[in-house]
Amino acid sequence: MSAMGYSKVNDLMALCDALEGSLAAATTARSRLLEATLHETLQPTEMLVLQAAE
């Protein structure tokens, strides 16, 4: 393979690494958002159950 071919492969690998990092960050953000949404959604219900039990 020529030097130009290696350069293109390296460029492609760098793009793949960047994409992998972006996907990992998006997955983390999505998980945090889901966790926060569920916490906020379920919290009032938990408070009502605790109040009713008193």
PyMOL commands that place a pseudoatom at each C-alpha (Angstrom):
pseudoatom trace, name=CA, resn=MET, resi=1, chain=A, elem=C, hetatm=0, pos=[0.000, 0.000, 0.000]
pseudoatom trace, name=CA, resn=SER, resi=2, chain=A, elem=C, hetatm=0, pos=[1.297, 3.451, -0.832]
pseudoatom trace, name=CA, resn=ALA, resi=3, chain=A, elem=C, hetatm=0, pos=[1.988, 6.233, 1.663]
pseudoatom trace, name=CA, resn=MET, resi=4, chain=A, elem=C, hetatm=0, pos=[-1.174, 7.960, 0.432]
pseudoatom trace, name=CA, resn=GLY, resi=5, chain=A, elem=C, hetatm=0, pos=[-3.167, 4.810, 1.129]
pseudoatom trace, name=CA, resn=TYR, resi=6, chain=A, elem=C, hetatm=0, pos=[-1.839, 4.600, 4.675]
pseudoatom trace, name=CA, resn=SER, resi=7, chain=A, elem=C, hetatm=0, pos=[-2.671, 8.256, 5.203]
pseudoatom trace, name=CA, resn=LYS, resi=8, chain=A, elem=C, hetatm=0, pos=[-6.269, 7.716, 4.115]
pseudoatom trace, name=CA, resn=VAL, resi=9, chain=A, elem=C, hetatm=0, pos=[-6.583, 4.666, 6.350]
pseudoatom trace, name=CA, resn=ASN, resi=10, chain=A, elem=C, hetatm=0, pos=[-5.222, 6.658, 9.293]
pseudoatom trace, name=CA, resn=ASP, resi=11, chain=A, elem=C, hetatm=0, pos=[-7.656, 9.497, 8.549]
pseudoatom trace, name=CA, resn=LEU, resi=12, chain=A, elem=C, hetatm=0, pos=[-10.536, 7.030, 8.425]
pseudoatom trace, name=CA, resn=MET, resi=13, chain=A, elem=C, hetatm=0, pos=[-9.458, 5.425, 11.698]
pseudoatom trace, name=CA, resn=ALA, resi=14, chain=A, elem=C, hetatm=0, pos=[-9.283, 8.862, 13.350]
pseudoatom trace, name=CA, resn=LEU, resi=15, chain=A, elem=C, hetatm=0, pos=[-12.828, 9.587, 12.174]
pseudoatom trace, name=CA, resn=CYS, resi=16, chain=A, elem=C, hetatm=0, pos=[-13.994, 6.233, 13.523]
pseudoatom trace, name=CA, resn=ASP, resi=17, chain=A, elem=C, hetatm=0, pos=[-12.379, 6.970, 16.889]
pseudoatom trace, name=CA, resn=ALA, resi=18, chain=A, elem=C, hetatm=0, pos=[-14.061, 10.376, 17.012]
pseudoatom trace, name=CA, resn=LEU, resi=19, chain=A, elem=C, hetatm=0, pos=[-17.422, 8.812, 16.131]
pseudoatom trace, name=CA, resn=GLU, resi=20, chain=A, elem=C, hetatm=0, pos=[-16.982, 6.165, 18.809]
pseudoatom trace, name=CA, resn=GLY, resi=21, chain=A, elem=C, hetatm=0, pos=[-16.269, 8.878, 21.377]
pseudoatom trace, name=CA, resn=SER, resi=22, chain=A, elem=C, hetatm=0, pos=[-19.313, 10.871, 20.302]
pseudoatom trace, name=CA, resn=LEU, resi=23, chain=A, elem=C, hetatm=0, pos=[-21.536, 7.809, 20.502]
pseudoatom trace, name=CA, resn=ALA, resi=24, chain=A, elem=C, hetatm=0, pos=[-20.254, 6.988, 23.988]
pseudoatom trace, name=CA, resn=ALA, resi=25, chain=A, elem=C, hetatm=0, pos=[-20.902, 10.565, 25.136]
pseudoatom trace, name=CA, resn=ALA, resi=26, chain=A, elem=C, hetatm=0, pos=[-24.409, 10.491, 23.653]
pseudoatom trace, name=CA, resn=THR, resi=27, chain=A, elem=C, hetatm=0, pos=[-25.153, 7.182, 25.378]
pseudoatom trace, name=CA, resn=THR, resi=28, chain=A, elem=C, hetatm=0, pos=[-24.002, 8.587, 28.721]
pseudoatom trace, name=CA, resn=ALA, resi=29, chain=A, elem=C, hetatm=0, pos=[-26.077, 11.750, 28.248]
pseudoatom trace, name=CA, resn=ARG, resi=30, chain=A, elem=C, hetatm=0, pos=[-29.138, 9.710, 27.256]
pseudoatom trace, name=CA, resn=SER, resi=31, chain=A, elem=C, hetatm=0, pos=[-28.765, 7.490, 30.327]
pseudoatom trace, name=CA, resn=ARG, resi=32, chain=A, elem=C, hetatm=0, pos=[-28.441, 10.493, 32.638]
pseudoatom trace, name=CA, resn=LEU, resi=33, chain=A, elem=C, hetatm=0, pos=[-31.469, 12.148, 31.076]
pseudoatom trace, name=CA, resn=LEU, resi=34, chain=A, elem=C, hetatm=0, pos=[-33.535, 8.990, 31.441]
pseudoatom trace, name=CA, resn=GLU, resi=35, chain=A, elem=C, hetatm=0, pos=[-32.458, 8.595, 35.053]
pseudoatom trace, name=CA, resn=ALA, resi=36, chain=A, elem=C, hetatm=0, pos=[-33.333, 12.221, 35.855]
pseudoatom trace, name=CA, resn=THR, resi=37, chain=A, elem=C, hetatm=0, pos=[-36.682, 11.945, 34.076]
pseudoatom trace, name=CA, resn=LEU, resi=38, chain=A, elem=C, hetatm=0, pos=[-37.606, 8.775, 35.931]
pseudoatom trace, name=CA, resn=HIS, resi=39, chain=A, elem=C, hetatm=0, pos=[-36.493, 10.264, 39.230]
pseudoatom trace, name=CA, resn=GLU, resi=40, chain=A, elem=C, hetatm=0, pos=[-38.630, 13.371, 38.729]
pseudoatom trace, name=CA, resn=THR, resi=41, chain=A, elem=C, hetatm=0, pos=[-41.578, 11.372, 37.457]
pseudoatom trace, name=CA, resn=LEU, resi=42, chain=A, elem=C, hetatm=0, pos=[-41.564, 8.802, 40.241]
pseudoatom trace, name=CA, resn=GLN, resi=43, chain=A, elem=C, hetatm=0, pos=[-40.630, 11.081, 43.129]
pseudoatom trace, name=CA, resn=PRO, resi=44, chain=A, elem=C, hetatm=0, pos=[-44.085, 12.669, 43.633]
pseudoatom trace, name=CA, resn=THR, resi=45, chain=A, elem=C, hetatm=0, pos=[-45.682, 9.211, 43.626]
pseudoatom trace, name=CA, resn=GLU, resi=46, chain=A, elem=C, hetatm=0, pos=[-43.250, 8.029, 46.289]
pseudoatom trace, name=CA, resn=MET, resi=47, chain=A, elem=C, hetatm=0, pos=[-44.005, 11.093, 48.390]
pseudoatom trace, name=CA, resn=LEU, resi=48, chain=A, elem=C, hetatm=0, pos=[-47.774, 10.490, 48.134]
pseudoatom trace, name=CA, resn=VAL, resi=49, chain=A, elem=C, hetatm=0, pos=[-47.344, 6.858, 49.149]
pseudoatom trace, name=CA, resn=LEU, resi=50, chain=A, elem=C, hetatm=0, pos=[-45.257, 7.888, 52.163]
pseudoatom trace, name=CA, resn=GLN, resi=51, chain=A, elem=C, hetatm=0, pos=[-47.817, 10.524, 53.180]
pseudoatom trace, name=CA, resn=ALA, resi=52, chain=A, elem=C, hetatm=0, pos=[-50.672, 8.051, 52.863]
pseudoatom trace, name=CA, resn=ALA, resi=53, chain=A, elem=C, hetatm=0, pos=[-48.801, 5.545, 55.042]
pseudoatom trace, name=CA, resn=GLU, resi=54, chain=A, elem=C, hetatm=0, pos=[-48.432, 8.025, 57.909]
for i in range(1, 54): cmd.bond("trace and resi %d" % i, "trace and resi %d" % (i + 1))
show_as sticks, trace
zoom trace
